[in-house]
Amino acid sequence: MAGRIEWLATMSSIGALAERLYAEEVARARAMNPVDKLLEGPRLFERTCRLIRDGIRHQHPGLDDDSVRELLKTRLTLLGNLERR
């Protein structure tokens, strides 16, 4: 029982931390000037692509760079299709 209470307390504090971090991120975004906001789009896209490529490499360690790039394109296409629904 004590372990469950500790686990719940930990999850609660993680949730509170996540909420604070999100609020700070929103505040930073709102404070950005329009030019910086415009430049942030490509940066976020590049970061997202890097994270997806890292995930692909983790799932398929034997793939070469060209295969990783092709799978990235496929996943981005699938994401685009989902967003258009």
Secondary structure, 3 states (H helix, E strand, C coil): CHHHHHHHHHHHHHHHHHHHHHHHHHHHHHHCCHHHHHHHHHHHHHHHHHHHHHHHHHHCCCCCHHHHHHHHHHHHHHHHHHHHC
